[in-house]
């Protein structure tokens, strides 16, 4: 699994309006329906009202590549431009072994 954290930063609430339009336009549902998408969810940092975090998880790089090649990317890019957003990205590849048992003691199940 590959997780990409995308931080969208704007001004005067533009990042949140972008996320809202992504949801209300149906784009988020369409992305979630794509083969290989495991998670597509927006979060709002409590200490930064001008930033929105997108956690975007995919089965593998091939699924990401198909997503990036889809016509939907033009829609997303246009919305990013509309709201004049700047971005920072982090990429993580999952460790198939999961959390070590010694770390699990801190996780309430």
DSSP file (Angstrom, degrees, kcal/mol; ACC not computed):
  #  RESIDUE AA STRUCTURE BP1 BP2  ACC     N-H-->O    O-->H-N    N-H-->O    O-->H-N    TCO  KAPPA ALPHA  PHI   PSI    X-CA   Y-CA   Z-CA
    1    1 A X              0   0    0      0, 0.0    93,-2.9     0, 0.0     2,-0.5   0.000 360.0 360.0 360.0 142.1    0.0    0.0    0.0
    2    2 A X  E     -AB  58  93A   0     56,-2.7    56,-2.8    91,-0.2     2,-0.5  -0.976 360.0-164.7-118.9 129.6    1.2    3.5   -0.8
    3    3 A X  E     -AB  57  92A   0     89,-3.1    89,-3.0    -2,-0.5     2,-0.5  -0.953   1.6-168.4-114.2 131.0    0.0    6.5    1.2
    4    4 A X  E     -AB  56  91A   0     52,-3.0    52,-2.4    -2,-0.5     2,-0.6  -0.981   6.9-157.8-119.1 122.3    0.4   10.1    0.0
    5    5 A X  E     -AB  55  90A   0     85,-2.6    85,-2.2    -2,-0.5     2,-0.5  -0.890  12.1-168.6 -96.3 119.7   -0.2   12.9    2.4
    6    6 A X  E     -AB  54  89A   0     48,-2.6    48,-3.0    -2,-0.6     2,-0.7  -0.948   7.2-158.7-112.3 123.9   -1.0   16.1    0.4
    7    7 A X  E     -AB  53  88A   0     81,-3.0    81,-1.5    -2,-0.5     2,-0.5  -0.902   7.0-164.3-102.2 114.9   -1.0   19.4    2.3
    8    8 A X  E     -AB  52  87A   0     44,-3.0    44,-2.5    -2,-0.7     2,-0.4  -0.882   9.3-174.3 -99.5 124.8   -3.0   22.0    0.5
    9    9 A X  E     +AB  51  86A   0     77,-2.9    77,-2.8    -2,-0.5    42,-0.2  -0.977  15.5 143.0-125.2 133.8   -2.4   25.6    1.7
   10   10 A X        -     0   0    0     40,-2.2     2,-0.3    -2,-0.4     3,-0.1  -0.532  41.3 -93.7-138.9-154.0   -4.2   28.7    0.6
   11   11 A X  S >  S+     0   0    0     72,-0.3     3,-1.7    -2,-0.2    -2,-0.0  -0.958  89.6  13.2-134.8 154.6   -5.5   32.0    2.0
   12   12 A X  T 3  S-     0   0    0     -2,-0.3    -1,-0.1     1,-0.3    38,-0.1   0.820 131.4 -53.2  52.3  37.9   -8.8   33.2    3.4
   13   13 A X  T 3> S+     0   0    0     -3,-0.1     4,-2.1     3,-0.0    -1,-0.3   0.587  98.1 134.9  80.9  10.8  -10.2   29.7    3.7
   14   14 A X  H <>  +     0   0    0     -3,-1.7     4,-2.3     1,-0.2     5,-0.1   0.842  67.5  56.1 -65.2 -32.9   -9.5   28.7    0.1
   15   15 A X  H  > S+     0   0    0      2,-0.2     4,-2.1     1,-0.2    -1,-0.2   0.909 109.8  45.8 -66.1 -40.4   -8.1   25.3    1.0
   16   16 A X  H  > S+     0   0    0     33,-0.2     4,-2.5     2,-0.2    -1,-0.2   0.889 111.4  51.8 -69.0 -38.1  -11.3   24.3    2.8
   17   17 A X  H  X S+     0   0    0     -4,-2.1     4,-2.4     2,-0.2    -2,-0.2   0.885 108.1  53.1 -64.9 -36.6  -13.4   25.6    0.0
   18   18 A X  H  X S+     0   0    0     -4,-2.3     4,-2.4     2,-0.2    -2,-0.2   0.956 110.3  46.5 -59.6 -50.8  -11.4   23.5   -2.4
   19   19 A X  H  X S+     0   0    0     -4,-2.1     4,-1.8     1,-0.2    -2,-0.2   0.902 111.9  51.5 -60.5 -41.3  -12.0   20.3   -0.3
   20   20 A X  H  X S+     0   0    0     -4,-2.5     4,-3.1     1,-0.2     5,-0.2   0.909 110.9  47.4 -62.2 -41.7  -15.7   21.2    0.0
   21   21 A X  H  X S+     0   0    0     -4,-2.4     4,-2.2     1,-0.2     6,-0.4   0.867 107.2  56.7 -69.6 -34.7  -16.0   21.6   -3.8
   22   22 A X  H  <>S+     0   0    0     -4,-2.4     6,-1.9    -5,-0.2     5,-0.7   0.904 114.5  40.2 -59.0 -40.1  -14.1   18.3   -4.4
   23   23 A X  H ><5S+     0   0    0     -4,-1.8     3,-1.4     4,-0.2     6,-0.3   0.956 117.1  45.5 -73.8 -52.1  -16.8   16.6   -2.2
   24   24 A X  H 3<5S+     0   0    0     -4,-3.1    -2,-0.2     1,-0.3    -3,-0.2   0.773 108.5  57.3 -68.4 -25.2  -19.9   18.4   -3.5
   25   25 A X  T 3<5S-     0   0    0     -4,-2.2    -1,-0.3    -5,-0.2    -2,-0.2   0.604 112.2-117.8 -78.8 -10.5  -18.9   18.0   -7.1
   26   26 A X  T <>5S+     0   0    0     -3,-1.4     4,-2.1    -4,-0.3     5,-0.2   0.426  82.2 120.5  88.4  -1.5  -18.7   14.2   -6.8
   27   27 A X  H  ><S+     0   0    0     -5,-0.7     4,-2.3    -6,-0.4     5,-0.2   0.905  72.0  52.2 -63.7 -41.6  -15.0   14.1   -7.6
   28   28 A X  H  > S+     0   0    0     -6,-1.9     4,-2.6     1,-0.2    -1,-0.2   0.931 109.7  48.7 -61.7 -45.6  -14.1   12.5   -4.2
   29   29 A X  H  > S+     0   0    0     -6,-0.3     4,-1.3    -7,-0.3    -1,-0.2   0.895 110.7  51.9 -61.3 -38.7  -16.7    9.8   -4.7
   30   30 A X  H  < S+     0   0    0     -4,-2.1     4,-0.4     2,-0.2    -1,-0.2   0.895 110.6  47.5 -65.0 -39.6  -15.4    9.1   -8.2
   31   31 A X  H >< S+     0   0    0     -4,-2.3     3,-1.5     1,-0.2    -2,-0.2   0.926 109.3  53.2 -66.7 -43.8  -11.8    8.8   -6.9
   32   32 A X  H 3< S+     0   0    0     -4,-2.6    -1,-0.2     1,-0.3    -2,-0.2   0.786 106.6  54.6 -61.7 -26.1  -12.9    6.5   -4.1
   33   33 A X  T 3< S+     0   0    0     -4,-1.3    -1,-0.3    -5,-0.2    -2,-0.2   0.571  84.1 111.1 -84.0  -9.4  -14.5    4.3   -6.7
   34   34 A X  S X  S-     0   0    0     -3,-1.5     3,-2.0    -4,-0.4     2,-0.2  -0.371  83.5 -97.1 -67.7 143.8  -11.4    4.0   -8.8
   35   35 A X  T 3  S+     0   0    0      1,-0.3    -1,-0.1    -2,-0.1    32,-0.1  -0.415 109.9  18.8 -60.0 125.3   -9.7    0.5   -8.9
   36   36 A X  T 3  S+     0   0    0      1,-0.3    23,-2.5    -2,-0.2     2,-0.5   0.273  86.4 130.0  97.5 -10.7   -7.0    0.5   -6.3
   37   37 A X  E <   +C   58   0A   0     -3,-2.0    -1,-0.3    21,-0.2    21,-0.3  -0.657  24.4 171.3 -78.8 128.5   -8.1    3.4   -4.2
   38   38 A X  E     +     0   0A   0     19,-2.8     2,-0.3    -2,-0.5    20,-0.2   0.685  64.7   3.3-107.1 -27.3   -8.1    2.5   -0.5
   39   39 A X  E     +C   57   0A   0     18,-1.5    18,-2.7     2,-0.0    -1,-0.4  -0.956  46.9 173.7-161.8 140.8   -8.7    5.8    1.1
   40   40 A X  E     +C   56   0A   0     -2,-0.3     2,-0.4    16,-0.2    16,-0.2  -0.777  29.3 150.5-148.8  99.0   -9.3    9.4    0.1
   41   41 A X  E     -C   55   0A   0     14,-2.1    14,-2.9    -2,-0.3     2,-0.3  -0.996  34.9-140.0-143.3 137.4  -10.1   11.6    3.1
   42   42 A X  E     -C   54   0A   0     -2,-0.4     2,-0.3    12,-0.2    12,-0.2  -0.729  19.1-174.8 -95.9 144.8   -9.6   15.3    4.0
   43   43 A X  E     -C   53   0A   0     10,-2.8    10,-3.0    -2,-0.3     2,-0.5  -0.961  17.4-138.8-135.8 153.3   -8.6   16.5    7.5
   44   44 A X  E     -C   52   0A   0     -2,-0.3     8,-0.2     8,-0.2     2,-0.1  -0.948  19.2-130.3-118.7 114.4   -8.2   19.9    8.9
   45   45 A X    >   -     0   0    0     -2,-0.5     3,-1.0     6,-0.5     6,-0.2  -0.389  12.4-140.5 -61.8 134.3   -5.2   20.7   11.2
   46   46 A X  T 3  S+     0   0    0      1,-0.2     3,-0.2    -2,-0.1    -1,-0.1   0.798  99.5  45.3 -66.5 -28.7   -6.4   22.4   14.4
   47   47 A X  T 3  S+     0   0    0      1,-0.2     2,-0.2     2,-0.0    -1,-0.2   0.333 111.7  51.5-101.1   8.3   -3.5   24.8   14.5
   48   48 A X    X   +     0   0    0     -3,-1.0     3,-1.6     3,-0.1    -3,-0.3  -0.714  54.2 180.0-145.8  90.0   -3.5   25.9   10.8
   49   49 A X  T 3  S+     0   0    0      1,-0.3   -33,-0.2    -2,-0.2   -34,-0.1   0.606  82.5  59.9 -69.3  -9.5   -6.9   27.1    9.4
   50   50 A X  T 3  S+     0   0    0    -35,-0.1   -40,-2.2   -36,-0.1     2,-0.4   0.365  95.4  74.3 -99.0   4.9   -5.3   27.7    6.0
   51   51 A X  E <   -A    9   0A   0     -3,-1.6    -6,-0.5   -42,-0.2     2,-0.4  -0.938  55.2-167.7-122.7 142.7   -4.2   24.1    5.4
   52   52 A X  E     -AC   8  44A   0    -44,-2.5   -44,-3.0    -2,-0.4     2,-0.5  -0.991  14.0-146.1-123.5 134.8   -6.1   21.0    4.5
   53   53 A X  E     -AC   7  43A   0    -10,-3.0   -10,-2.8    -2,-0.4     2,-0.5  -0.891   8.8-162.8-102.3 127.5   -4.5   17.5    4.7
   54   54 A X  E     -AC   6  42A   0    -48,-3.0   -48,-2.6    -2,-0.5     2,-0.7  -0.951   4.3-158.5-106.7 124.0   -5.5   14.9    2.2
   55   55 A X  E     -AC   5  41A   0    -14,-2.9   -14,-2.1    -2,-0.5     2,-0.5  -0.925  16.2-177.9-101.3 116.0   -4.7   11.3    3.0
   56   56 A X  E     -AC   4  40A   0    -52,-2.4   -52,-3.0    -2,-0.7     2,-0.4  -0.958   1.5-174.2-122.0 111.5   -4.7    9.4   -0.3
   57   57 A X  E     -AC   3  39A   0    -18,-2.7   -19,-2.8    -2,-0.5   -18,-1.5  -0.903   2.1-177.7-116.3 138.4   -4.0    5.6   -0.1
   58   58 A X  E     -AC   2  37A   0    -56,-2.8   -56,-2.7    -2,-0.4   -21,-0.2  -0.938  35.4-123.8-132.9 152.8   -3.6    3.3   -3.1
   59   59 A X  S    S-     0   0    0    -23,-2.5     2,-0.3    -2,-0.3    -1,-0.1   0.905  87.2 -28.4 -59.3 -44.9   -3.0   -0.4   -3.5
   60   60 A X  S  > S-     0   0    0    -24,-0.1     4,-1.5   -59,-0.1     3,-0.4  -0.939  70.7 -83.2-162.5 177.8    0.2    0.1   -5.5
   61   61 A X  H  > S+     0   0    0     -2,-0.3     4,-2.8     1,-0.2     5,-0.2   0.845 120.7  61.5 -64.9 -34.2    2.0    2.4   -7.9
   62   62 A X  H  > S+     0   0    0      1,-0.2     4,-2.1     2,-0.2    -1,-0.2   0.895 103.7  49.5 -59.8 -39.9    0.1    1.0  -10.9
   63   63 A X  H  > S+     0   0    0     -3,-0.4     4,-2.0     2,-0.2    -1,-0.2   0.890 111.4  49.1 -66.8 -39.2   -3.2    2.2   -9.4
   64   64 A X  H  X S+     0   0    0     -4,-1.5     4,-2.9     2,-0.2    -2,-0.2   0.923 109.3  52.8 -63.9 -43.7   -1.7    5.7   -8.7
   65   65 A X  H  X S+     0   0    0     -4,-2.8     4,-1.5     1,-0.2    -2,-0.2   0.904 109.0  48.9 -60.1 -42.2   -0.4    5.8  -12.3
   66   66 A X  H  X S+     0   0    0     -4,-2.1     4,-0.6     2,-0.2    -1,-0.2   0.908 111.9  49.8 -63.1 -41.6   -3.9    5.0  -13.7
   67   67 A X  H >< S+     0   0    0     -4,-2.0     3,-1.2     1,-0.2     6,-0.3   0.936 110.4  49.5 -61.1 -47.0   -5.4    7.7  -11.5
   68   68 A X  H 3< S+     0   0    0     -4,-2.9    -1,-0.2     1,-0.3    -2,-0.2   0.780 110.9  50.8 -65.5 -26.1   -2.9   10.3  -12.6
   69   69 A X  H 3< S+     0   0    0     -4,-1.5    -1,-0.3    -5,-0.2    -2,-0.2   0.523  91.1 104.4 -87.0  -6.3   -3.6    9.4  -16.3
   70   70 A X  S X< S-     0   0    0     -3,-1.2     3,-1.6    -4,-0.6     4,-0.4  -0.365  82.9-118.1 -77.7 155.4   -7.3    9.8  -15.9
   71   71 A X  T >> S+     0   0    0      1,-0.3     3,-1.1     2,-0.2     4,-0.9   0.738 108.4  76.2 -60.8 -22.4   -9.3   12.8  -17.2
   72   72 A X  H 3> S+     0   0    0      1,-0.3     4,-2.3     2,-0.2    -1,-0.3   0.795  81.1  67.8 -60.1 -28.9  -10.2   13.5  -13.5
   73   73 A X  H <> S+     0   0    0     -3,-1.6     4,-2.7    -6,-0.3    -1,-0.3   0.847  95.1  55.3 -63.5 -32.6   -6.7   14.9  -12.9
   74   74 A X  H <> S+     0   0    0     -3,-1.1     4,-2.2    -4,-0.4    -1,-0.2   0.894 108.2  49.0 -65.3 -38.6   -7.5   17.8  -15.2
   75   75 A X  H  X S+     0   0    0     -4,-0.9     4,-2.1     2,-0.2    -2,-0.2   0.927 112.9  46.9 -64.0 -45.3  -10.6   18.6  -13.1
   76   76 A X  H  X S+     0   0    0     -4,-2.3     4,-2.4     1,-0.2    -2,-0.2   0.924 112.1  50.1 -63.7 -44.8   -8.5   18.4   -9.9
   77   77 A X  H  X S+     0   0    0     -4,-2.7     4,-2.2     1,-0.2    -1,-0.2   0.901 109.2  52.0 -61.3 -41.3   -5.8   20.6  -11.3
   78   78 A X  H  X S+     0   0    0     -4,-2.2     4,-2.6     1,-0.2    -1,-0.2   0.896 110.1  48.8 -63.0 -40.2   -8.3   23.2  -12.4
   79   79 A X  H  X S+     0   0    0     -4,-2.1     4,-2.0     2,-0.2    -2,-0.2   0.899 108.6  53.1 -67.2 -39.5   -9.8   23.3   -8.9
   80   80 A X  H  <>S+     0   0    0     -4,-2.4     5,-2.0     1,-0.2     4,-0.3   0.920 112.9  44.7 -59.5 -42.3   -6.3   23.7   -7.4
   81   81 A X  H ><5S+     0   0    0     -4,-2.2     3,-1.3     1,-0.2    -2,-0.2   0.907 108.1  57.6 -67.9 -42.1   -5.7   26.6   -9.7
   82   82 A X  H 3<5S+     0   0    0     -4,-2.6    -1,-0.2     1,-0.3    -2,-0.2   0.888 114.9  37.3 -54.8 -41.2   -9.1   28.1   -9.0
   83   83 A X  T 3<5S-     0   0    0     -4,-2.0   -72,-0.3    -5,-0.1    -1,-0.3   0.353 106.9-127.9 -96.0   5.3   -8.3   28.2   -5.3
   84   84 A X  T < 5 +     0   0    0     -3,-1.3     2,-0.3    -4,-0.3    -3,-0.2   0.917  44.0 179.0  49.9  55.2   -4.6   29.2   -5.8
   85   85 A X      < -     0   0    0     -5,-2.0     2,-0.3    -6,-0.1   -75,-0.2  -0.629  24.1-151.4 -93.0 145.1   -3.4   26.4   -3.6
   86   86 A X  E     -B    9   0A   0    -77,-2.8   -77,-2.9    -2,-0.3     2,-0.3  -0.844  21.3-151.1-106.8 151.3    0.2   25.5   -2.8
   87   87 A X  E     -B    8   0A   0     -2,-0.3     2,-0.4   -79,-0.2   -79,-0.2  -0.918  21.4-171.8-131.8 150.2    1.1   21.9   -2.0
   88   88 A X  E     -B    7   0A   0    -81,-1.5   -81,-3.0    -2,-0.3     2,-0.4  -0.992  19.8-158.9-131.4 139.9    3.5   19.8   -0.1
   89   89 A X  E     -B    6   0A   0     -2,-0.4     2,-0.4   -83,-0.2   -83,-0.2  -0.939  12.7-173.0-125.7 144.3    3.5   16.0   -0.5
   90   90 A X  E     -B    5   0A   0    -85,-2.2   -85,-2.6    -2,-0.4     2,-0.4  -0.990  12.1-157.4-128.6 140.6    4.8   13.1    1.7
   91   91 A X  E     -B    4   0A   0     -2,-0.4     2,-0.4   -87,-0.2   -87,-0.2  -0.968   9.7-177.2-124.6 135.1    4.9    9.5    0.4
   92   92 A X  E     -B    3   0A   0    -89,-3.0   -89,-3.1    -2,-0.4     2,-0.5  -0.992  15.1-153.0-131.9 136.8    4.9    6.4    2.5
   93   93 A X  E     -B    2   0A   0     -2,-0.4   -91,-0.2   -91,-0.2    -2,-0.0  -0.939  34.2-112.4-107.2 130.8    5.1    2.7    1.5
   94   94 A X        -     0   0    0    -93,-2.9     2,-0.8    -2,-0.5     3,-0.0  -0.231  13.7-129.6 -67.6 148.6    3.5    0.4    4.1
   95   95 A X    >   -     0   0    0      1,-0.1     3,-2.4     2,-0.0    -1,-0.1  -0.880  16.8-150.1 -93.8 109.0    5.4   -2.0    6.1
   96   96 A X  T 3  S+     0   0    0     -2,-0.8    -1,-0.1     1,-0.3    -2,-0.1   0.678  90.3  67.4 -59.3 -18.0    3.5   -5.3    5.6
   97   97 A X  T 3  S-     0   0    0      1,-0.2    -1,-0.3    -3,-0.0    -3,-0.0   0.665  94.0-150.8 -78.3 -14.4    4.5   -6.6    9.0
   98   98 A X    <   -     0   0    0     -3,-2.4    -1,-0.2     2,-0.0     2,-0.2  -0.254  45.1 -18.5  76.5-167.9    2.4   -3.9   10.7
   99   99 A X  S    S-     0   0    0      1,-0.1     5,-0.1     2,-0.1     2,-0.0  -0.498  74.8-108.9 -73.8 139.6    3.1   -2.5   14.1
  100  100 A X    >>  -     0   0    0     -2,-0.2     3,-1.4     1,-0.1     4,-1.3  -0.366  28.6-115.3 -63.0 149.2    5.5   -4.4   16.4
  101  101 A X  H 3> S+     0   0    0      1,-0.3     4,-0.7     2,-0.2     3,-0.2   0.846 115.4  61.1 -56.4 -35.9    3.7   -6.0   19.3
  102  102 A X  H 34 S+     0   0    0      1,-0.2     3,-0.3     2,-0.2    -1,-0.3   0.809 107.0  46.3 -63.5 -27.3    5.7   -3.8   21.8
  103  103 A X  H X4 S+     0   0    0     -3,-1.4     3,-1.7     1,-0.2    -1,-0.2   0.747  98.2  71.1 -82.3 -24.9    4.0   -0.8   20.1
  104  104 A X  H >< S+     0   0    0     -4,-1.3     3,-1.9     1,-0.3    -1,-0.2   0.713  79.0  76.8 -65.6 -20.1    0.6   -2.3   20.2
  105  105 A X  T 3< S+     0   0    0     -4,-0.7    -1,-0.3    -3,-0.3    -2,-0.1   0.726  94.1  52.1 -62.8 -18.6    0.4   -1.9   23.9
  106  106 A X  T <  S+     0   0    0     -3,-1.7     2,-0.6    -4,-0.1    -1,-0.3   0.413  93.4  87.2 -95.7   0.5   -0.3    1.8   23.3
  107  107 A X    <   -     0   0    0     -3,-1.9     2,-0.5    -4,-0.1    -1,-0.0  -0.898  69.6-145.5-106.9 118.6   -3.2    1.1   20.9
  108  108 A X              0   0    0     -2,-0.6    -3,-0.1     1,-0.1    -2,-0.1  -0.718 360.0 360.0 -81.5 124.6   -6.6    0.6   22.4
  109  109 A X              0   0    0     -2,-0.5    -1,-0.1     0, 0.0    -2,-0.0   0.397 360.0 360.0-102.0 360.0   -8.5   -1.9   20.3
